[in-house]
Amino acid sequence: MSTGTRSADGHSPDGHSPDGRSSDGRASDGRTPDGRTPDGRAPDGRAPDGRAPDGRANGRASDARGRLEAFLTARRDAGHKLLIPYVTGGMDDEWLVTVEALAGAGADAIEVGIPFSDPMIDGPTIQEASLRALGRGATPDGILADLSRIDVGIPLVAMTYYNLIYRAGHARIAGLMAESGVAGAIIPDLPLEELDPWSAAADPAGVATVLLVAPSTPDNRIATICERSRGFVYAVGRMGVTGEQAVLADSARDVAGRITGQTELPVCVGIGVSTPEQAVEVCGVADGVVVGSALVRRLLEGSGPEGAAAFVSSLRQALDGV
């Protein structure tokens, strides 16, 4: 601080106040009037994006790779094939109990669908579940609020469509997902070239954006998608919408093989994986499977949480033998 002649109000010639603050109100250590450090951290040590000093976002642990990727990679590297069942949020009164039951039955992560009235990638089974959920008043805010009430010990991944995210606001939905404990998001109608506005909100919030690779995707584009995907890479097993198949499509193993050579991320095949035998077959190449329609059909038919858990347990037992 200058030692020259002070003004009548005690300020030094260089503008510092008697307590050492500069003309813009900063303290002698560079802190702003509200206590933030020169690098923008709050008095409690939180970063400008709200993360705690240990990297936690909204009180939840963070990892440089993200919670979803860290968890799935650790499971894969320990020799396990990954199992990610799908359930439509809000489809019945017991859907949260079902999510908890799936975790207990051996799932490595759970994909939760946020229903939308025009689900372009979903076939009749998941469409029906979505219509039931919408008829019961399901909303994105409500589904995420419900998820915040449970802790299943494995990552949750929200699957929805971009229209809902765009209308609600990128930052708002990413924030709600993070607060609800959701570790990842799958947005099948959001192309790579238009990802930035969403990822600018999702990445700082700790929500991994899982990207999809179709059987028709050229190899050079696969490399670009793998570089940008977070959590895992979703390999689309066949062209078309979701739905059960009596026979695993040849394209399922093919697309998985084309991806695994281009990324260190886990590669999980979904769409058209319906039975334990098919899961085992495709995991001869892939790191894991996503199973949706076969599970949702059972729930629509009234199997309930116990029946859903029994089906997922059969998938787990089969994969543990690979």
KOLBAZA-984524 format. One line per field, with one value per residue (C-alpha): x, y, z; chain; residue number from 0; residue in three letters. Coordinates in steps of 0.5 Angstrom, whole numbers, plus 500, padded with zeros to 3 digits. Example, Ala and Ser with C-alpha at 12.3 -4.5 7.8 and 13.67 -1.06 7.14 Angstrom:
2
c1 <- [525;527]
c2 <- [491;498]
c3 <- [516;514]
chain <- [A;A]
resi <- [0;1]
resn <- [ALA;SER]
end
This chain:
322
c1 <- [500;503;505;504;499;492;486;481;477;484;485;492;494;494;486;487;482;485;484;488;482;484;479;475;474;479;482;490;490;486;479;473;468;464;470;471;479;482;481;473;472;467;469;467;472;467;469;465;461;459;464;466;474;474;471;464;458;451;455;456;463;466;471;476;472;465;462;458;465;469;464;463;470;472;467;469;476;475;472;465;460;456;448;444;437;432;425;420;420;413;410;406;406;412;417;421;421;423;429;431;430;434;440;439;438;445;445;451;447;440;437;431;426;423;417;416;410;414;419;422;427;422;418;411;413;416;411;406;410;411;403;402;407;404;397;399;402;409;414;421;421;417;421;428;425;422;429;432;429;432;440;441;448;450;449;443;442;436;434;430;429;432;425;424;431;431;424;426;433;440;442;436;435;443;442;436;439;445;441;437;443;443;450;449;444;442;439;438;435;441;446;454;454;449;451;455;449;447;454;456;451;452;459;460;454;457;452;456;452;452;453;450;453;449;451;450;455;462;468;471;465;465;472;469;463;467;472;466;462;462;460;460;459;452;452;445;445;440;437;430;426;427;423;424;428;427;434;440;442;449;449;450;456;459;458;461;467;468;467;471;478;477;475;477;470;466;462;455;450;442;436;435;438;432;434;440;443;443;446;452;453;454;458;463;465;462;463;456;448;442;436;429;423;424;424;418;414;414;412;407;404;404;410;412;418;419;418;423;428;428;429;435;438;437;441;446;447;448;453;457;459;462]
c2 <- [500;507;511;518;523;521;524;527;520;516;514;513;517;510;509;504;505;505;498;496;496;498;503;497;495;489;487;487;479;481;478;482;485;479;475;472;470;473;466;467;462;464;464;457;455;453;454;459;453;452;446;445;445;437;437;435;438;440;435;429;426;428;425;428;423;423;419;415;413;412;407;403;403;400;395;393;393;388;383;384;385;391;391;397;396;401;403;409;414;415;409;406;407;403;405;408;401;398;402;400;393;393;396;390;385;386;392;396;403;404;408;412;414;421;420;425;425;424;418;418;412;408;402;400;397;404;408;405;406;413;414;411;416;422;420;419;427;425;431;432;436;431;425;428;430;423;420;425;421;415;412;406;406;405;411;413;415;420;418;424;428;435;438;437;440;446;448;448;451;447;450;448;441;440;443;439;432;434;435;429;424;423;422;421;423;420;425;421;426;431;430;431;438;441;438;445;449;442;440;447;446;439;438;443;440;433;430;425;426;419;419;414;410;407;401;406;411;411;410;417;419;414;416;423;421;417;423;427;421;421;415;410;409;407;402;401;394;395;400;402;403;400;393;386;381;373;373;378;382;381;389;388;385;388;395;394;391;397;402;398;399;407;408;407;408;402;400;398;395;397;396;389;386;382;375;373;369;375;379;374;373;381;381;377;383;389;391;391;391;396;392;396;393;386;389;394;389;385;391;393;386;387;383;389;390;383;380;386;384;377;378;383;377;372;377;378;371;370;375;373;367;370]
c3 <- [500;498;504;501;503;504;502;508;507;509;502;500;493;489;492;497;503;511;511;505;500;493;489;486;493;493;500;500;499;492;495;492;497;497;499;493;491;485;482;483;489;494;502;503;497;492;485;480;478;485;486;493;494;493;487;489;485;489;495;490;489;482;478;473;468;471;476;470;466;473;475;469;467;474;473;466;468;474;469;469;463;464;465;464;464;462;466;464;469;472;468;474;482;483;478;484;487;481;480;487;485;479;483;488;482;479;475;474;472;470;465;466;461;461;457;451;447;440;442;435;437;441;439;441;448;450;447;451;457;456;454;461;464;461;462;470;469;469;467;467;474;477;475;477;483;485;483;488;494;492;493;489;490;482;477;474;467;464;457;454;447;446;445;453;454;450;452;460;459;458;465;468;466;467;474;476;473;478;484;483;483;475;473;465;460;453;448;441;437;439;433;435;431;435;442;444;448;452;453;456;461;462;463;469;472;472;467;462;455;452;445;440;434;429;424;419;422;418;421;421;425;430;432;433;437;441;443;445;448;456;461;455;448;446;440;437;435;429;425;427;433;440;441;442;437;437;434;435;429;426;426;433;434;428;430;437;434;430;436;441;437;437;444;451;454;455;449;451;446;446;441;440;446;449;452;457;451;446;452;452;445;444;450;446;443;447;454;456;454;455;455;455;451;454;461;460;457;463;467;462;463;471;473;478;481;483;476;473;478;477;469;471;475;470;465;471;472;464;463;470;466;460]
chain <- [A;A;A;A;A;A;A;A;A;A;A;A;A;A;A;A;A;A;A;A;A;A;A;A;A;A;A;A;A;A;A;A;A;A;A;A;A;A;A;A;A;A;A;A;A;A;A;A;A;A;A;A;A;A;A;A;A;A;A;A;A;A;A;A;A;A;A;A;A;A;A;A;A;A;A;A;A;A;A;A;A;A;A;A;A;A;A;A;A;A;A;A;A;A;A;A;A;A;A;A;A;A;A;A;A;A;A;A;A;A;A;A;A;A;A;A;A;A;A;A;A;A;A;A;A;A;A;A;A;A;A;A;A;A;A;A;A;A;A;A;A;A;A;A;A;A;A;A;A;A;A;A;A;A;A;A;A;A;A;A;A;A;A;A;A;A;A;A;A;A;A;A;A;A;A;A;A;A;A;A;A;A;A;A;A;A;A;A;A;A;A;A;A;A;A;A;A;A;A;A;A;A;A;A;A;A;A;A;A;A;A;A;A;A;A;A;A;A;A;A;A;A;A;A;A;A;A;A;A;A;A;A;A;A;A;A;A;A;A;A;A;A;A;A;A;A;A;A;A;A;A;A;A;A;A;A;A;A;A;A;A;A;A;A;A;A;A;A;A;A;A;A;A;A;A;A;A;A;A;A;A;A;A;A;A;A;A;A;A;A;A;A;A;A;A;A;A;A;A;A;A;A;A;A;A;A;A;A;A;A;A;A;A;A;A;A;A;A;A;A;A;A]
resi <- [0;1;2;3;4;5;6;7;8;9;10;11;12;13;14;15;16;17;18;19;20;21;22;23;24;25;26;27;28;29;30;31;32;33;34;35;36;37;38;39;40;41;42;43;44;45;46;47;48;49;50;51;52;53;54;55;56;57;58;59;60;61;62;63;64;65;66;67;68;69;70;71;72;73;74;75;76;77;78;79;80;81;82;83;84;85;86;87;88;89;90;91;92;93;94;95;96;97;98;99;100;101;102;103;104;105;106;107;108;109;110;111;112;113;114;115;116;117;118;119;120;121;122;123;124;125;126;127;128;129;130;131;132;133;134;135;136;137;138;139;140;141;142;143;144;145;146;147;148;149;150;151;152;153;154;155;156;157;158;159;160;161;162;163;164;165;166;167;168;169;170;171;172;173;174;175;176;177;178;179;180;181;182;183;184;185;186;187;188;189;190;191;192;193;194;195;196;197;198;199;200;201;202;203;204;205;206;207;208;209;210;211;212;213;214;215;216;217;218;219;220;221;222;223;224;225;226;227;228;229;230;231;232;233;234;235;236;237;238;239;240;241;242;243;244;245;246;247;248;249;250;251;252;253;254;255;256;257;258;259;260;261;262;263;264;265;266;267;268;269;270;271;272;273;274;275;276;277;278;279;280;281;282;283;284;285;286;287;288;289;290;291;292;293;294;295;296;297;298;299;300;301;302;303;304;305;306;307;308;309;310;311;312;313;314;315;316;317;318;319;320;321]
resn <- [MET;SER;THR;GLY;THR;ARG;SER;ALA;ASP;GLY;HIS;SER;PRO;ASP;GLY;HIS;SER;PRO;ASP;GLY;ARG;SER;SER;ASP;GLY;ARG;ALA;SER;ASP;GLY;ARG;THR;PRO;ASP;GLY;ARG;THR;PRO;ASP;GLY;ARG;ALA;PRO;ASP;GLY;ARG;ALA;PRO;ASP;GLY;ARG;ALA;PRO;ASP;GLY;ARG;ALA;ASN;GLY;ARG;ALA;SER;ASP;ALA;ARG;GLY;ARG;LEU;GLU;ALA;PHE;LEU;THR;ALA;ARG;ARG;ASP;ALA;GLY;HIS;LYS;LEU;LEU;ILE;PRO;TYR;VAL;THR;GLY;GLY;MET;ASP;ASP;GLU;TRP;LEU;VAL;THR;VAL;GLU;ALA;LEU;ALA;GLY;ALA;GLY;ALA;ASP;ALA;ILE;GLU;VAL;GLY;ILE;PRO;PHE;SER;ASP;PRO;MET;ILE;ASP;GLY;PRO;THR;ILE;GLN;GLU;ALA;SER;LEU;ARG;ALA;LEU;GLY;ARG;GLY;ALA;THR;PRO;ASP;GLY;ILE;LEU;ALA;ASP;LEU;SER;ARG;ILE;ASP;VAL;GLY;ILE;PRO;LEU;VAL;ALA;MET;THR;TYR;TYR;ASN;LEU;ILE;TYR;ARG;ALA;GLY;HIS;ALA;ARG;ILE;ALA;GLY;LEU;MET;ALA;GLU;SER;GLY;VAL;ALA;GLY;ALA;ILE;ILE;PRO;ASP;LEU;PRO;LEU;GLU;GLU;LEU;ASP;PRO;TRP;SER;ALA;ALA;ALA;ASP;PRO;ALA;GLY;VAL;ALA;THR;VAL;LEU;LEU;VAL;ALA;PRO;SER;THR;PRO;ASP;ASN;ARG;ILE;ALA;THR;ILE;CYS;GLU;ARG;SER;ARG;GLY;PHE;VAL;TYR;ALA;VAL;GLY;ARG;MET;GLY;VAL;THR;GLY;GLU;GLN;ALA;VAL;LEU;ALA;ASP;SER;ALA;ARG;ASP;VAL;ALA;GLY;ARG;ILE;THR;GLY;GLN;THR;GLU;LEU;PRO;VAL;CYS;VAL;GLY;ILE;GLY;VAL;SER;THR;PRO;GLU;GLN;ALA;VAL;GLU;VAL;CYS;GLY;VAL;ALA;ASP;GLY;VAL;VAL;VAL;GLY;SER;ALA;LEU;VAL;ARG;ARG;LEU;LEU;GLU;GLY;SER;GLY;PRO;GLU;GLY;ALA;ALA;ALA;PHE;VAL;SER;SER;LEU;ARG;GLN;ALA;LEU;ASP;GLY;VAL]
end
